[in-house]
């Protein structure tokens, strides 16, 4: 949300919650104006979505534009990956890469992710490394900005 504030040129008051229960209660009770939620939370509770932070529109939220489509150059999608120690033998690395590719295409994983409104997208080792490095760079700048200001809003 801090990054969105910077990109959109807006100021919001950050209200931390101990999970979706209290956060959604505050949103539905009119105590907060915005809440960042998982796609299934939006659909399960019939909430009004404003935007999705992924790089592409989400099938689980049809008709909802991405933040980028709305003119703000950022994404904040959820990602995960498999990492291994440096020096992993190449044959083992290749087996893991192939296993990740196969898992991403499996119907079982697609069904599990669909329950929370997500879609699996495979990224190879180099692409994933670039994503991690870019995310670390952006988050590092945010952390420095927040520390310089004495805390986030």
N, C-alpha and C positions, 0 to 999 in steps of 0.2 A: 504494500500500500504506500510505503514511503516513496518508492520509485515512481509509482503512478502519480503521486502528488507533484514530484519534480517534473515529470514529463508533461503532465496536464497543466502545470502552472497554477495549482490550487492548493489550499491549505485545509487539512482535515484534523480533527482531534482524534488521536488514536486511543481507543478504549480496548484494553486487553481483556479477553475472556478466557476462562478455563474450559474451553471446548465449545462445540456447536450448541449444546443445550442452552447455556446461559446467553450465548451470542444471538441465537435465533429468537429466544424469548424476548431479548431486548429489542431486536429488529421488529418482530411482530407486535410488540407492545408500544412501538413508536418512540422508544428511548434512544435509539440510534437510527441514523438515516441510511447507512450502507453497511453491508456485511459481506465479506468475501467467503463464498461457500462452494462446496463441491457440486457438480452438475446434478447429481441425484437428489441433493438436499433441496435444490431449486424446484425440481419437478415433483418430488414427493410432497412438498408443502405448498405447491402452487404459488411460489413466490415470483415476483417480477424480476427477471434478469435484465441488467443494464448492458452488460458486455461480457464477452469471454476473453480471457487473457492468453489463449493459445494462439499459435501462428496461423491456424486455419479455423473456420467455423466448425462447431461441434454438432454432429448428428443428433446428439441427445438434447440439444437446445436449438431446434430449428428456428430460423429467422432472427436469431440473436447475432449481431455483428461482433467481430473481434474489436479489440481496442485499437488495433492498427487500422482497420477499416473505418474507424471513427476518427482517424487523424492523429493518433498518439503512437509514436514509434517505440513500442515495447511489447514484450510478452512476459508471462509469468506462469507458464504451464508447469504442471507437475511432471517430473521425470525421475527415472531411476535407472540404475545400470549395475552391471557386474564389474567389479574391480579385483585385481589380483596383484600380488607382490611383484616388484620389479625383478626382472631376470627369469620370469616364468618360461620354461622351455617352450619353444615355438609350436611343437606338436600338441602340447596340452592347450596352449592358447587357441590354436585353430579348432580344437574340439569344443572349447567353451564358446567360441564365436559361432560355430555351426549350431550348437545347442541353443544359443540365444536367438539366432535367426529362426530356428524351428519353433521355439516357444512363442515367439512373436506372431507366427502364422497359425498357431494352434487354435482350434475352435474353443477349447476349454478356457484358455487365457482370455480370448475375446469375450466369452460369456461372463467370466468373473469381472473383467474390467467394465463391461457394459452395465453391470449392476450399479456401479457408482458413476456412470456416464462417461467413461473414458474409452479411448481407442489405443491399441498398441501400435507403435511405430518403431521399426527397427532402425538403429543407427550403428554403423560399424565402429570399430575401436577409435579410428582417427576422428570421426565426427563426434563421438561421445566425449573424447578428450577435449575437443574444441568447445563443446557445450559447457563442460565443467570449468574450463579455464575462463571462458567468457562470463559465466555466472559468478565465479569467484571474484573476478575483476569488478563487475558491477556491484556485487554485495560488499566488497571491500571499500569501494568509494562511498556507498551508503553508510556503512559503519563509521567511516571517518567523518562524514558529514554530521551524523547524529552525535558523535563524541564531541566534535567541535562546537555544536550548538548546545551541549549539555543534556542531551536526551531527545527522544523523538516526540512528535506531536501526533 
